[in-house]
């Protein structure tokens, strides 16, 4: 036979003791509450002392509980502040990167505008300009020194035409398509430019070294008279390059070699001017009187 679902306390001595203790505690609580009520009515001052004692006894417990609550509260705030700070840092980094990009763009536009203004002033002073072109490609770091212009036959660009920037000579047109052309830079090993020394007019030949520099060789036989800081311009000899275009400045001069740096840095030029081929005027023959 299955045992009953509910059993009376009388069947268990442990349950009887528990029930008895519960009654005792309840009666004691009622009695203590009644006693406190009587003391509060008959002796308010004594009741105040009892309340102070109870406050002293419970204060440490309250303080401990408050510390636990503040610990978990501050921990939650710290975690929240951590994730909030992380999101704020990410946002600030994004704003800083955007500001940096805008600054770089502004500086690039400023440099480009400066170049365009210089070319505009140069263009106004020139009468043999073919077109102004934008450099869209280059091989400044390889053995060949070439550049690609966004201008071709449709713009009047022809093979052999000189190319210059605001600071000086860049090179000459090597190949020309319909919309683009290739420029042989003066620093290429296949480039030779007739130049003259500004200081005294000594003729020389500037040959590209293939490493971004020029090798200056005097055309006159004798000791090398060039020195550091000497400036060279095109001489116009042989046609092709018009005279008096700045070319290079000497950076190293020895008895046998003269190394020069181009005044117009092709790696930093964005816009250039293409000029017509230079054709020196033929000397006029003097008329001799007939006898």
Secondary structure, 3 states (H helix, E strand, C coil): CCCCCCCCHHHCHHHHHHHHHHHHHHHHHHHHHHHHHHHHHHCHHHHHHHHHHHHHHHHHHHHHHHHHHHHHHHHHHHHHHHHHHHHHHHHHHHHHHHHHHHHHHHHHHHHHHHHHHHHHHHHHHCCCEEEEEEEEEECCCCCCCEEEECCCHHHCCCCCCEEECCCCEEEEEEEECCCCEEEEECCCCCCEEEEEECCCCCEEEEEECCCCEEEEEECCCCCCCCCCCCEEEECCCCCECCCCCEEEEEEEECCCCEEEEECCCHHHCCEEEEECCECCCCCCCCCCCCC
